[in-house]
Amino acid sequence: APMDCQWAVYGRDDDYRSSCAKDGCVTNNRGMILGYLTETQAGSASEEFLGELEPDATGSALNALDGQDTHICTLHLDGCRLVSLEGSTLCEVDRSGRILGPRSQVLGEVRPFS
């Protein structure tokens, strides 16, 4: 991973996949810019607004909205679970940063994770 990264994503085989620099620039393992992230918003490589996270009414989750303000999924903060609108868990990140699929299979890892 690049030296200036805030965090990086590794695949299930421990291969480096992508990272987010301290300035929010997200790149893949070939150095190509994929997009940009802030605390709550996402943008494309050409800096087009893609969507944002907004707290739900309870404050225990973040609703992901696309660029047209359509609710597309929810991030439950109690277990860092990404849940579809139908209620299915798409993935979750455990306390060590491992990304787990619906049947607890390891999909990858975020490093460092806090």
MARLOPA-80970 format. One record per residue (C-alpha): x negated, y negated, z negated; residue in three letters. Coordinates in steps of 0.2 Angstrom, whole numbers, plus 5000, padded with zeros to 4 digits. Layout:
REM MARLOPA-80970
XYZALA
...
END
This chain:
REM MARLOPA-80970
500050005000ALA
499449825003PRO
498549744988MET
499749594987ASP
501349704986CYS
502649684972GLN
503149864974TRP
503050004987ALA
504150144992VAL
503350324994TYR
504150475003GLY
504550644994ARG
502850695001ASP
501950554992ASP
501650465009ASP
501750275009TYR
503250215018ARG
503550025015SER
503249885002SER
503849714997CYS
502549574995ALA
502649444981LYS
503349324993ASP
504849444997GLY
504149505014CYS
504549685017VAL
503449785029THR
503349965034ASN
501850075034ASN
501250015050ARG
501249825044GLY
502849785054MET
503949655046ILE
505649735042LEU
506449585033GLY
506449485018TYR
507149495000LEU
507449374986THR
508149404969GLU
509949424976THR
509849404995GLN
509249505010ALA
508649435027GLY
508149515044SER
506349505051ALA
507049355061SER
507649275044GLU
509449305048GLU
510549325032PHE
511049505030LEU
511949505014GLY
511849484995GLU
512149554978LEU
513449484966GLU
513849534949PRO
515549624947ASP
516849564934ALA
516149674920THR
514349624922GLY
513849804922SER
513649824941ALA
513149724957LEU
514249724972ASN
513249724989ALA
514049615002LEU
513549615020ASP
513349455030GLY
515249435032GLN
515549455013ASP
516249625015THR
515949735000HIS
514949885006ILE
514349974990CYS
513949954972THR
512449964962LEU
512850024944HIS
511549954932LEU
511850084918ASP
510850214928GLY
510250114943CYS
511550214954ARG
512050164972LEU
513850214974VAL
514950204990SER
516650124990LEU
517350294989GLU
516450324972GLY
515150444979SER
513350424972THR
512250384987LEU
510650384977CYS
509950334960GLU
508250284953VAL
507750364937ASP
506650274923ARG
505050334931SER
505550254948GLY
505950424957ARG
507350404970ILE
508550544968LEU
509850604981GLY
511650664976PRO
511050834971ARG
509550764961SER
508350804975GLN
506850694975VAL
506950574990LEU
505450464986GLY
504750344973GLU
504650164970VAL
502950104962ARG
502750014951PRO
504450024943PHE
505149924929SER
END
